[in-house]
Amino acid sequence: MSDMNDDVFDEDGWDDQEFDAGLLEEKLRQAAAVLDPVPAELQQLVVDAYALHDLDARVAELTFDSLVDALPVRGAGDPPRMLTFQAGEVTVDVEVTPHGLMGQVLPPQPARIEVLTGPRPGPSLTSDDLGRFTADAPPSGPFALRLRTGGDVVVTEWLRA
């Protein structure tokens, strides 16, 4: 046993090689995820609380979800998920596919759209003059959209992709 310790530590008990704090942090995170995972209820509370961090934003309510509201179509393999959000006069239509997001802000207008997937903002998109926008990758896990149109900020409800 002392031979193994001699290879790793010097006489003071410290490693002679350079210490990699990033690697240690990642290993500790992996161990914590396995040994003490965050309960799903707590994770959902955190996601919901994060959605409130922009209190000046208007919340766009989900008014249509094809998983719930659409009639099944016979022969349709894996149809895209269609979502409609409403906040006052602003409507956001979104199509979620395995290849990404496509959407439109109505009434048509330029907007900056952030795909929120956690505490850090996700990809930032820009709609064209007709309000159309696309993202090349679908969100994985819970997501919301934050739209900045003129002086308004609109945030959609959080959903699972």
Secondary structure by P-SEA (a helix, b strand, c coil): caaaaaacccccccccccccaaaaaaaaaaaaaaaccccaaaaaaaaaaaaaccccbbbbccccccccccccccccccccbbbbbbcccbbbbbbbcccbbbbccccbbbbbbbbcccccccbbbbbcccccccccccccccbbbbbbcccbbbbcccccc
